Amino acid sequence: MNLKGNFEPASLASILQLLSNEERTGTLHLTNGENEVKIFVLNGGVISAAGSQKQTRLGDLLRKNGMISANDLTYCLTASQQKKQALGSVLVQRGFITEEMLRETIHKQAEEVIFDLFSWKTGYFEYHDSNLVPQGALDTKIDIMNIIMEAMYRIDEMCYFVKQIPTEDLVFKVKPEIMKNEEKNFKPHERRFISLINGSKTVRQLINTSGFDDFSAYHLLHTLLTLEAIEKAGKETVYESQEEGDYSGLIIFYTELLLIIYDNIHSELSEWVDAMFREAGVNREEKEAIGRLLDTAPNRWTYNIVENCKPQMMKQKLSIFAGYHPHNTLAENSEALNQVLKPIKNREKGGVFLRKSFNQFITNLLNTVVATFGPRSTRKMLLEINNILVHGNENPPHFPEKLNAIKEMLDLLIRMAQEGKNQGDPKKNSLGIFALFNQKN
């Protein structure tokens, strides 16, 4: 069967539905003049979808999600061209990602490519029956009807979101009281997104930094606006320049990294507590008590871990971060740290001291996480941090020490990755969760 013609979102759904109902096997090629997409269907299900747009290419998706760095991508693209191998195969063979990570990303890529098609106003398509299975095809088929239903839902929702957020140039800020008083009401991915909102980044910059697709990012912004957690900040570049003695840029930068670590620790502890009691045969009263434990214990333990990892000043035996916490507002953290740094009159020296202190704080936390949860759990967290650092070269806020701060953190990640490789026996890489209760002071 051969088909061709023009299409709009509504007729695109009919084309895909036809291929599904007739269980066709072949290639669907679509273009709108600027972009093109190729979809391969097998017995009516999608097993491959690739587009020309940067945000839906495999390498860029891996980089955006923090799985590889920009340098890793350039290196593997070169090797892929030289050896005439698929990029995914090169990434797996050279140890940059696992087979599972590749499969998950290819599946996500195929879905996002098709979802993006429904945002085209019009286009041209050609379909030809073919048994030639492309490289990088999925192990399992994506159900076309599910894709169509999800795409229609996204179109309806985006129409509503765009009324709230009419331009990608909008800038949002977090309401000062939110992070302190209502943190427990937010889900982990909402807290993660809130940590990126600093009164300086535009909506587009937030999307690029976060790793979320456009629909998910708009959905999160809509949710946060509904909860009155954020508000429009205009287009002011709040942190583009800093007055003498103002360390806001540094504080925002490191707080973003610390929130990643904090949320990962909390998630690991929550999963551990939940696993302990999931299969337990308990009565109703015990279940209620366990429920309270699940709600409160991870919060308390995470807080204690973070507090214990704060570095101390040698003479005073006090932490420079005594009044600092990742979930405090910027104003609260700035006030606490500025009090400690007040005796340092030179802005440059104060910045160097603050950088070293934050680096030590993060080092202490990472070492604790590795010892407690092991390399497997730590890998995802390090990838998230790497993603922030990579995009840190592209997005505000700007501050005098920015490049040095990024370089130092990248050096730290490289050192930790190397130490992980040199540890040898993977069974000795982690002391396990009970290390939390056996640490010596």
VEXLUMVO-231257 format. One record per residue (C-alpha): residue in one letter; z, y, x negated. Coordinates in Angstrom, 1 decimal, m for minus. Layout:
N
 code      w      v      u
    A      Z      Y      X
...
This chain:
441
 code      w      v      u
    M    0.0    0.0    0.0
    N   m0.9    3.5   m1.2
    L    0.4    6.7    0.3
    K    0.2   10.4   m0.7
    G    0.6   13.8    0.8
    N    3.0   16.8    1.1
    F    6.6   16.4    2.1
    E    9.7   18.4    3.2
    P   13.3   17.2    3.2
    A   12.9   15.8    6.7
    S    9.7   13.9    6.0
    L   11.1   12.7    2.6
    A   13.7   10.8    4.6
    S   11.0    9.2    6.7
    I    9.0    8.2    3.5
    L   12.1    6.5    1.9
    Q   13.0    4.9    5.2
    L    9.5    3.4    5.5
    L    9.8    1.9    2.0
    S   13.1    0.4    2.9
    N   12.2   m1.0    6.3
    E    9.0   m2.7    4.9
    E   10.9   m3.9    1.8
    R    8.2   m2.4   m0.5
    T    8.1   m2.8   m4.3
    G    6.5    0.0   m6.2
    T    6.6    3.5   m7.7
    L    7.1    6.7   m5.8
    H    6.1    9.8   m7.7
    L    7.1   13.3   m6.4
    T    6.5   16.8   m7.8
    N    7.0   20.4   m6.6
    G    5.0   22.0   m9.4
    E    8.0   22.7  m11.6
    N    9.8   19.4  m11.5
    E    8.8   15.8  m11.1
    V   10.7   12.6  m10.2
    K    9.7    8.9  m10.4
    I   11.5    6.4   m8.2
    F   11.0    2.6   m8.5
    V   11.9    0.5   m5.4
    L   12.3   m3.3   m5.4
    N   12.2   m5.0   m2.1
    G   13.1   m1.8   m0.4
    G   16.0   m0.8   m2.7
    V   16.1    1.8   m5.5
    I   16.5    0.3   m9.0
    S   15.3    3.3  m11.0
    A   15.1    7.0  m10.5
    A   14.4    9.6  m13.2
    G   13.7   13.3  m13.1
    S   12.5   16.1  m15.4
    Q   15.4   18.4  m14.6
    K   17.8   18.7  m17.5
    Q   20.9   18.2  m15.3
    T   19.7   14.8  m14.1
    R   18.5   13.3  m17.4
    L   20.5   10.4  m18.8
    G   21.4   12.0  m22.1
    D   22.5   15.3  m20.5
    L   24.6   13.5  m17.9
    L   26.4   11.6  m20.6
    R   27.0   14.8  m22.5
    K   28.1   16.7  m19.4
    N   30.6   14.0  m18.6
    G   32.1   14.2  m22.1
    M   30.9   10.7  m23.1
    I   28.9   11.9  m26.1
    S   28.6   15.2  m28.0
    A   25.5   17.4  m28.4
    N   25.2   16.1  m32.0
    D   25.4   12.5  m30.8
    L   22.7   13.1  m28.3
    T   20.3   14.8  m30.8
    Y   20.9   11.9  m33.3
    C   20.3    9.2  m30.7
    L   17.2   10.9  m29.2
    T   15.7   11.0  m32.7
    A   16.5    7.4  m33.3
    S   15.1    6.5  m29.8
    Q   11.8    8.1  m30.6
    Q   11.5    6.6  m34.1
    K   12.3    3.1  m33.0
    K   10.6    3.5  m29.6
    Q   13.7    2.2  m27.8
    A   15.3    3.5  m24.6
    L   18.0    6.1  m25.2
    G   20.6    4.1  m23.4
    S   19.9    1.0  m25.6
    V   20.3    3.1  m28.8
    L   23.6    4.7  m27.6
    V   25.0    1.3  m26.9
    Q   23.7   m0.4  m30.1
    R   25.2    2.4  m32.2
    G   28.6    2.3  m30.5
    F   28.5    5.7  m28.8
    I   29.0    4.2  m25.3
    T   29.7    0.8  m23.8
    E   27.3   m1.2  m21.6
    E   29.6   m0.5  m18.6
    M   29.5    3.3  m19.3
    L   25.7    3.1  m19.5
    R   25.4    1.2  m16.2
    E   27.7    3.6  m14.4
    T   25.8    6.6  m15.6
    I   22.4    5.2  m14.8
    H   23.6    4.4  m11.3
    K   25.0    8.0  m11.0
    Q   21.8    9.4  m12.4
    A   19.6    7.6   m9.8
    E   21.7    8.9   m7.0
    E   21.8   12.5   m8.2
    V   18.0   12.5   m8.8
    I   17.4   11.5   m5.2
    F   20.0   13.8   m3.8
    D   18.4   16.7   m5.7
    L   15.0   15.9   m4.0
    F   16.5   16.9   m0.7
    S   17.1   20.4   m2.0
    W   13.4   20.9   m2.6
    K   11.8   23.1    0.1
    T    8.5   21.2   m0.2
    G    6.6   18.9   m2.6
    Y    3.8   16.4   m3.1
    F    4.2   12.6   m3.3
    E    2.2    9.5   m4.2
    Y    3.3    5.9   m3.7
    H    1.7    2.8   m5.2
    D    2.7   m0.8   m4.9
    S    3.6   m2.1   m8.4
    N    5.5   m5.0   m9.9
    L    6.0   m3.2  m13.3
    V    9.8   m2.8  m13.6
    P   10.6    0.3  m15.7
    Q   13.0    0.3  m18.7
    G   16.6    1.1  m17.8
    A   16.4   m0.3  m14.3
    L   19.7   m1.0  m12.4
    D   21.2   m4.5  m12.2
    T   21.8   m3.9   m8.5
    K   19.8   m2.0   m5.9
    I   20.9    1.3   m4.3
    D   20.5    1.1   m0.5
    I   18.0    3.7    0.6
    M   19.6    4.2    4.0
    N   23.0    5.0    2.5
    I   21.3    7.6    0.2
    I   19.5    9.2    3.1
    M   22.8    9.4    5.2
    E   24.7   10.9    2.2
    A   21.8   13.4    1.5
    M   21.8   14.6    5.1
    Y   25.5   15.0    5.0
    R   25.3   17.0    1.8
    I   22.6   19.3    3.2
    D   24.8   20.1    6.3
    E   27.9   20.7    4.2
    M   26.0   22.8    1.6
    C   24.8   25.1    4.3
    Y   28.4   25.8    5.2
    F   29.6   26.1    1.6
    V   26.8   28.7    0.7
    K   28.1   30.9    3.5
    Q   31.4   31.0    1.7
    I   29.9   31.1   m1.8
    P   26.5   32.9   m1.4
    T   25.8   33.3   m5.1
    E   26.5   31.4   m8.3
    D   27.5   34.7  m10.0
    L   30.7   34.9   m8.1
    V   33.9   34.7  m10.1
    F   37.2   33.3   m8.8
    K   40.8   33.5   m9.9
    V   43.9   31.4   m9.1
    K   46.5   33.1   m7.0
    P   49.6   33.6   m9.3
    E   52.1   31.7   m7.1
    I   49.9   28.6   m6.6
    M   50.3   26.6   m9.7
    K   54.1   27.1   m9.8
    N   55.0   26.4   m6.2
    E   52.3   24.2   m4.8
    E   51.1   22.0   m7.6
    K   52.3   18.8   m5.9
    N   49.9   19.5   m3.0
    F   46.8   19.2   m5.2
    K   45.0   16.0   m6.1
    P   44.3   15.3   m9.8
    H   40.6   16.4   m9.7
    E   41.6   19.6   m7.8
    R   44.2   20.4  m10.5
    R   41.6   19.7  m13.1
    F   39.2   22.1  m11.5
    I   41.8   24.8  m11.0
    S   42.6   24.6  m14.7
    L   39.0   25.8  m15.4
    I   39.2   28.8  m13.0
    N   40.4   31.8  m15.2
    G   39.0   34.9  m13.5
    S   36.2   35.1  m15.9
    K   33.8   32.1  m15.4
    T   31.1   32.3  m12.8
    V   30.5   29.5  m10.3
    R   27.6   28.2  m12.4
    Q   29.7   28.3  m15.6
    L   32.5   26.4  m13.8
    I   30.0   23.7  m12.7
    N   28.5   23.4  m16.2
    T   32.0   23.1  m17.8
    S   33.5   20.8  m15.3
    G   31.0   18.0  m15.4
    F   30.9   17.9  m11.6
    D   27.6   17.9   m9.8
    D   26.7   21.0   m7.7
    F   27.8   19.5   m4.4
    S   31.1   18.3   m5.7
    A   31.9   21.6   m7.3
    Y   31.0   23.6   m4.2
    H   33.1   21.2   m2.1
    L   36.1   21.7   m4.5
    L   35.7   25.5   m4.3
    H   35.6   25.3   m0.5
    T   38.7   23.2   m0.4
    L   40.6   25.6   m2.8
    L   39.5   28.6   m0.7
    T   40.6   26.9    2.5
    L   44.0   26.1    0.9
    E   44.2   29.8   m0.2
    A   44.7   28.6   m3.8
    I   42.0   30.9   m5.2
    E   40.4   34.2   m4.4
    K   37.3   36.2   m5.4
    A   37.9   38.1   m8.6
    G   34.6   40.1   m8.8
    K   32.6   40.0  m11.9
    E   35.1   41.5  m14.3
    T   35.2   39.9  m17.7
    V   38.9   39.8  m17.9
    Y   39.3   38.3  m21.4
    E   36.2   39.6  m23.1
    S   38.2   41.9  m25.3
    Q   41.9   41.8  m26.1
    E   44.3   44.5  m27.0
    E   46.6   44.2  m30.0
    G   49.2   41.6  m29.4
    D   47.4   40.0  m26.5
    Y   46.9   36.2  m27.0
    S   45.5   35.4  m23.5
    G   42.3   33.9  m24.7
    L   44.2   31.5  m27.0
    I   46.6   30.6  m24.3
    I   43.9   29.8  m21.7
    F   41.9   27.7  m24.2
    Y   44.8   25.5  m25.2
    T   46.3   25.3  m21.7
    E   43.0   23.8  m20.5
    L   43.3   21.1  m23.1
    L   47.0   20.4  m22.4
    L   46.3   20.1  m18.7
    I   43.9   17.3  m19.5
    I   46.5   15.4  m21.5
    Y   49.2   16.2  m18.8
    D   47.1   14.9  m16.0
    N   46.1   11.7  m17.9
    I   49.7   10.9  m18.8
    H   50.7   11.5  m15.1
    S   47.9    9.3  m13.9
    E   48.8    6.4  m16.3
    L   52.5    6.5  m15.4
    S   51.6    6.6  m11.6
    E   49.4    3.6  m12.0
    W   52.1    1.7  m14.0
    V   54.8    2.4  m11.4
    D   52.4    1.4   m8.5
    A   51.4   m1.8  m10.3
    M   55.1   m2.8  m10.7
    F   55.7   m2.9   m7.0
    R   52.2   m3.6   m5.5
    E   52.8   m7.3   m5.0
    A   56.5   m7.2   m4.5
    G   57.9   m8.6   m1.4
    V   60.3   m5.9   m0.2
    N   61.7   m4.8    3.2
    R   61.0   m1.5    4.9
    E   64.0    0.3    3.4
    E   63.1   m0.8   m0.1
    K   59.5    0.3    0.5
    E   60.6    3.8    1.4
    A   62.8    4.0   m1.7
    I   59.8    2.8   m3.8
    G   57.6    5.4   m2.1
    R   60.0    8.1   m3.2
    L   60.0    6.7   m6.8
    L   56.2    6.7   m6.8
    D   56.3   10.4   m5.8
    T   59.0   11.6   m8.2
    A   59.3    9.4  m11.2
    P   55.8   10.0  m12.8
    N   56.4   13.8  m12.4
    R   59.8   13.6  m14.1
    W   58.6   11.3  m16.9
    T   55.5   13.4  m17.6
    Y   57.5   16.5  m17.8
    N   60.0   14.9  m20.2
    I   57.2   13.6  m22.5
    V   55.6   17.1  m22.7
    E   59.0   18.7  m23.4
    N   59.8   16.2  m26.1
    C   56.5   16.9  m27.9
    K   56.9   20.6  m28.2
    P   57.1   21.5  m31.9
    Q   60.3   23.2  m33.2
    M   60.6   26.1  m35.6
    M   62.3   24.8  m38.7
    K   65.1   27.4  m39.1
    Q   66.0   28.1  m35.5
    K   65.4   24.5  m34.3
    L   64.0   26.0  m31.2
    S   60.6   25.4  m29.7
    I   58.1   28.2  m29.7
    F   57.1   26.8  m26.3
    A   60.6   26.9  m24.8
    G   59.3   29.0  m21.9
    Y   55.8   27.6  m21.8
    H   54.4   24.9  m19.5
    P   50.7   24.0  m18.8
    H   51.3   24.5  m15.1
    N   52.9   27.9  m15.4
    T   50.8   30.9  m14.5
    L   49.0   32.8  m17.4
    A   51.3   35.7  m16.9
    E   54.4   33.5  m17.3
    N   53.1   31.7  m20.3
    S   51.9   35.0  m22.0
    E   55.3   36.6  m21.4
    A   57.2   33.6  m22.9
    L   54.9   33.3  m26.0
    N   54.7   37.0  m26.6
    Q   58.5   37.2  m26.8
    V   58.4   34.6  m29.6
    L   55.5   36.3  m31.4
    K   56.8   39.8  m31.0
    P   58.3   40.0  m34.6
    I   54.8   39.2  m36.0
    K   53.3   42.7  m36.0
    N   49.9   41.6  m37.4
    R   47.6   40.3  m34.5
    E   45.6   38.1  m36.8
    K   48.7   36.4  m38.3
    G   50.2   36.0  m34.9
    G   47.0   34.3  m33.7
    V   47.0   31.9  m36.7
    F   50.6   31.0  m36.1
    L   50.0   30.4  m32.4
    R   46.9   28.2  m33.2
    K   48.9   26.1  m35.6
    S   51.7   25.7  m33.1
    F   49.4   24.6  m30.3
    N   47.6   22.2  m32.7
    Q   50.9   20.6  m33.6
    F   51.9   20.4  m29.9
    I   48.6   18.7  m29.0
    T   48.9   16.4  m32.0
    N   52.4   15.3  m31.0
    L   51.2   14.6  m27.5
    L   48.1   12.7  m28.5
    N   50.1   10.5  m30.9
    T   52.6    9.8  m28.1
    V   49.8    8.9  m25.7
    V   48.1    6.5  m28.2
    A   51.4    4.8  m29.0
    T   52.4    4.5  m25.3
    F   49.2    3.7  m23.5
    G   46.9    2.5  m26.3
    P   43.3    3.3  m27.3
    R   41.7    2.2  m24.1
    S   43.5    4.7  m21.9
    T   43.3    7.4  m24.6
    R   39.5    7.2  m24.9
    K   38.7    8.8  m21.5
    M   41.2   11.7  m22.3
    L   39.6   12.4  m25.7
    L   36.2   12.4  m24.1
    E   37.3   15.0  m21.6
    I   38.8   17.2  m24.3
    N   35.6   16.8  m26.3
    N   33.6   18.0  m23.3
    I   35.7   21.1  m23.0
    L   35.2   21.8  m26.7
    V   31.5   21.3  m26.6
    H   31.1   23.7  m23.7
    G   33.6   26.1  m25.3
    N   30.8   27.3  m27.5
    E   28.8   28.2  m24.4
    N   31.2   29.8  m22.0
    P   33.9   32.5  m21.9
    P   36.7   33.5  m22.4
    H   36.0   35.0  m25.8
    F   38.8   35.7  m28.2
    P   38.9   36.4  m31.9
    E   40.1   32.9  m32.9
    K   37.7   31.0  m30.7
    L   35.4   29.3  m33.2
    N   38.4   28.4  m35.5
    A   40.3   27.0  m32.5
    I   37.3   24.8  m31.5
    K   36.7   23.6  m35.0
    E   40.3   22.7  m35.6
    M   40.5   20.7  m32.4
    L   37.2   18.9  m33.1
    D   38.6   18.0  m36.6
    L   41.7   16.6  m34.8
    L   39.7   14.4  m32.5
    I   37.6   13.1  m35.4
    R   40.7   12.3  m37.3
    M   42.3   10.5  m34.4
    A   39.1    8.5  m33.8
    Q   39.0    7.5  m37.4
    E   42.7    6.5  m37.4
    G   42.0    4.4  m34.3
    K   39.2    2.5  m36.1
    N   41.4    1.8  m39.1
    Q   44.3    0.4  m37.2
    G   42.8   m3.1  m37.3
    D   44.4   m5.5  m34.9
    P   43.9   m4.0  m31.4
    K   47.1   m5.8  m30.2
    K   49.1   m3.5  m32.6
    N   47.4   m0.3  m31.4
    S   49.9    0.2  m28.7
    L   53.6   m0.2  m28.3
    G   53.1   m0.4  m24.6
    I   54.6    1.6  m21.7
    F   58.1    0.6  m22.7
    A   57.7    2.6  m25.9
    L   58.7    5.6  m23.7
    F   62.2    4.1  m23.4
    N   62.6    2.9  m27.0
    Q   61.7    6.1  m28.9
    K   64.3    7.2  m31.4
    N   65.3   10.8  m31.4
